[in-house]
Amino acid sequence: MKGVLALRSSVDFQAATIRFDRGHVRLESGAAPDAGLVITLNFDDDSVKPKVKGALRHPLLGLAASKVLDPPARPWRDEAAAFWSFAQNAPRMPRSLLVVCTDDGTRAQFGEPGEPEYQVHGTAKALQSAFGGSSIFLQDVLDGKVLVVGSLEHASIMTGRSIAWAMGGDAS
């Protein structure tokens, strides 16, 4: 993949340029004038459809960029399991976690057996986002996207671990 992509906010002055050069990726602040593809979007509201400029001139870059910027999400159970594997040994993490999908009532429990120390309930889409690194855990709680049962301390630890997970950080 080779090309230059700019991301611009539709509501403020945020902008970034991503340069792809056959396996190397460089990120710059601002929207570079040589961007072949410019995507204008509301970073805070994914329900608003982004505007894309340059896709007809650079269709391969557009297709490749869409796969990189929006990779397919795994099922919520897989996202939750991967997150738990990453976060479970962090200091003060809950000893056990119950995740409940409110779409169909399916459950997944991680950690120690028995009564869960912490619970997270939400739709499949909300759980994919919360555990897949696409959102900030506590913000999802505050926005009502997921419901939690447990302590504020554990919400804080889960949020820290989710940010580390999203940033590709280590499990410490």
Secondary structure, 3 states (H helix, E strand, C coil): CEEEEEEEECCCCCEEEEEEECCEEEEEECCCCCCCEEEEECCCCCCCCCEEECCCCCHHHHHHHHHHHCCCCCCHHHHHHHHHHHHCCCCCCCCEEEEEECCCCCEEEEECCCCCCEEEEECHHHHHHHHHCCCCHHHHHHCCCEEEECCHHHHHHHHHHHHHHHCCCCCC
